[in-house]
Amino acid sequence: MSAPVFLITPPFTQLNTPYPATAYLKGFLNTRGIPSVQADLGIEATVALFSKNGLSTLFARIPADRELSPNAARILALQDDYVHTIDDVISFLQGHNPTLAHRICKRDFLPEASRFSQLEDLGWAFGSMGTQDKAKHLATMYLEDLSDLIQECVDEHFGFSRYAEKLGRSANSFDELYEALRQPLTYVDEILIRLLEERMKTIQPAMVAISVPFPGNLYASLRCAQYIKQHYPQVKVCMGGGFANTELRSVSDPRVFEFYDYITLDDGEAPIENLYRHITGELPESDLKRTFLLKDGQVTYINNASCKDYKQGQVGTPDYSDFHLGKYISAIEVVNPMHRMWSDGRWNKLTMAHGCYWGKCTFCDISLDYIRLYEPVAAAMLVDRMEELIAQTGETGFHFVDEAAPPALMRALALEIIKRKLTVSWWTNIRFEKSFTRDLCLLLKASGCIAVSGGLEVASDRLLELIQKGITVAQVAQVNRNFTEAGIMVHAYLMYGFPTQTAQETIDSLEMVRQLFKTGILQSAFWHLFTMTAHSPVGLNPEKYQVKRVSETVGAFANNDLEHIDDSGADHEQFAFGLKKSLFNFMHGICLDDPLQHWFEMKIPRTKIPPDYIEKALQEDALGARKPTAKVVWLGKKPQVQTLTKSKKGSTWEVTSLTFQTRKEPLSISVGKEQGIWLADMLEKLSVQAATPLTLKDVEASYSAAGLEDFELFWDNKPVNTLHKAGLLQL
């Protein structure tokens, strides 16, 4: 067997579930017969550091005469308590010791330092029954206290999911990173290198491919590469991933290639395959695809245009083997409902479609292939992959990591899941578009969809048009209502500081958000400050959006975030604290009727949004005209059918009563005798298991063929109109 590719995720990304990049690549390499081994050095370094031995060594590394902050001094004084409890806490967060939650919640088991003084309202967050969640939150604060100690005393770069992020973020010059890499290893570096050393000895790879999704992974990836170049000079090191794809498209500093032999861009499948075959002597260097390397002292880019990328149906199922799934930690750092889904529980990651089906938002990197090239995966293949992953990992939770999942594909996916009687929980990112009708949301819920997140961005119709989002605030409200009433949690990404945004528009946007929470149709949200990026329409053409780049200089290393001046907009930074504080309270259901001025120390303009704007938008939303092409699907059970005799003022007639057993309660309707008999028969034909789906036009034709009259009056009348509660959906 030839030497394998060693796929590495360096510290630190998520602690609760593997970052999927290497699993995607391993699944692809399986299809090409290329051997590979993968490792998440982030979770391995975390459990090595946060262990009895790890903490004992950590405390011993802190000099006795070092001047400490009061918080660090307190942790050091309690070091025996930390060493004594750490293994039990990690075991609990890994799901192996659930009964410990009771002791943790008593607040006398864990040592507590400064993070506990910032605790949010635990009663609101977890209620009287949320013992496990409350304990996870307290245990997370305990780990954060230790993280503060590490940063102060041992390694200033440390962070659970963002190691040395400051060094990697917007590093136009490689100077600061290069200098940091010439310093002695930190304690965390030593743990990382020890783990890497063990793997390199065991695996003996032909090449190492390091995935760097975020700035917070960059420093650790360079440390890994540095070690390999020093101790295994014959092994080639390649870097790829989200950071390279967005930041390193114009890299020119040759010093970078003292660490990496190659840097690849965009979809990794074809570049990795060609690189491996080049390293093993099968392909010439000229066949490399989207690959930077150092040639004659100059950074050179090679892209064999004749080599095509693989279609999504050809890349295989992500392969999570090699990961130590039992080691992952479910933490609850903040009680934002959506953010805790990112950090709590293990999720199998999949993608419904490569790229974005919308691809127009002006703040987004739509010029790059990972968004620009849209290619969906067939629903049947997606569910095949889901079943493979369940068998492989034992986990039935799925996070679809799409830029924006297409509604039509979500519908097909949901129907396929239901057809196969698969029990899963899943969530994804969407656009708040009008395709998400009441019935589609009910279908998604029935298939296991538990949450969606989407960009409301600036809740202003003028700015949404400038962003080219293709939605209005009223439309977002209607879609949110449909999801919420179906029982699917909604999270909104909010933006402030978009070019030309005024103080008035910022406050009006906040008022829209207040009303969305007040009406109960939004459960979670987060404000982001607009960042101008090099590959977005705003970054590529700032003059069109009335902003200016501060500098036209292209750095020799990373280039993505662009500093800009917005002369026509507000001073956006001054709104940051008030926006975030108000949102925190709105998510608690607190102060929803307070004046917006309450959240800001400076004077703000009065909102121009009517206080009932969202309420009226929801009232105006009608079901719309019936579409003859809509698919009609029955998800419910066979009804109990009875013929009853009704009488009124001396006259009698027969009706058909249909009783449907739903999981919550029975639902009964009465219709005309012949109509009821026809309906009971038609529901069987509309079953989700039926071989041929029927449209509303087909249903109407069947109704007429049965000699029945006035289909529209029957179908749109109250009895049939209530059957969506039992599973009759128009999609």
Number of C-alpha atoms within 10 A of each C-alpha: 5 9 14 18 25 23 24 23 26 29 31 29 24 20 27 24 24 24 20 20 21 27 23 21 25 28 19 24 22 16 13 12 8 17 16 22 19 25 24 23 22 26 27 21 23 22 18 17 19 21 21 19 13 19 20 17 13 19 19 9 12 15 10 9 6 9 10 15 11 11 17 20 15 16 21 17 11 14 17 15 14 24 18 15 16 21 16 16 26 24 19 22 28 20 17 14 13 15 12 17 21 14 13 21 19 10 12 9 13 20 18 22 20 17 17 15 9 8 13 12 11 15 11 11 18 16 12 10 9 14 18 19 21 23 26 25 27 24 27 23 25 21 22 19 20 21 19 21 25 21 13 16 19 19 19 15 18 23 19 17 16 20 26 22 20 14 19 22 18 18 20 20 16 19 15 12 18 15 9 13 15 10 8 9 15 14 17 23 19 14 19 24 21 12 16 21 15 10 16 16 10 9 15 15 22 18 23 27 26 28 26 27 21 21 23 27 25 28 26 26 21 22 21 24 24 20 15 22 18 10 11 16 11 12 17 22 25 24 26 24 22 18 23 24 20 23 24 22 20 18 23 21 18 18 15 21 20 12 22 25 20 21 26 28 22 19 19 21 18 21 24 24 19 21 24 22 17 16 16 13 10 11 14 12 15 10 19 25 26 20 24 26 21 20 10 7 11 12 18 15 20 15 15 15 11 8 13 9 15 13 11 17 13 10 20 18 24 24 22 22 15 12 20 13 18 13 20 26 26 27 27 26 18 16 23 18 18 21 16 16 19 18 19 22 20 23 24 22 23 20 19 24 23 23 22 22 19 18 19 19 18 22 22 20 24 20 16 15 16 19 21 17 16 14 16 20 16 16 19 14 17 21 17 14 16 24 17 15 22 15 11 12 16 12 17 18 21 22 20 19 17 19 22 24 25 19 20 13 16 21 19 14 22 21 22 21 24 19 15 11 10 15 12 18 17 20 21 22 21 20 24 26 18 13 14 23 19 22 20 22 28 24 26 28 19 19 24 20 25 19 23 21 20 22 19 24 22 28 25 19 17 13 18 19 14 17 22 15 22 16 17 19 22 20 18 26 24 26 25 31 23 20 26 20 15 21 17 22 21 23 24 24 15 20 19 25 23 25 27 17 20 17 20 15 25 25 22 22 24 24 23 25 24 24 21 22 20 19 15 15 23 23 21 22 26 17 16 16 15 16 20 25 21 21 21 20 21 25 26 15 16 19 11 12 18 15 21 20 16 10 9 9 9 14 18 18 21 25 24 26 18 17 15 17 14 19 12 13 17 19 13 17 10 13 21 15 13 18 21 16 12 22 23 17 12 23 22 18 15 13 15 18 12 11 11 21 15 13 17 16 11 10 8 16 13 13 20 11 15 11 14 11 15 26 16 12 15 18 9 11 13 8 8 6 6 12 12 14 13 15 17 22 27 22 21 22 15 16 18 12 16 15 17 13 11 10 9 7 5 5 7 9 11 14 18 21 20 20 18 21 15 13 8 7 9 11 15 17 15 18 19 16 18 15 20 20 18 15 18 16 12 15 20 18 19 23 22 19 17 13 9 10 14 17 19 18 16 16 21 17 12 15 19 13 10 12 9 14 12 10 16 10 9 17 13 12 12 11 13 15 13 15 17 18 15 22 20 22 23 21 21
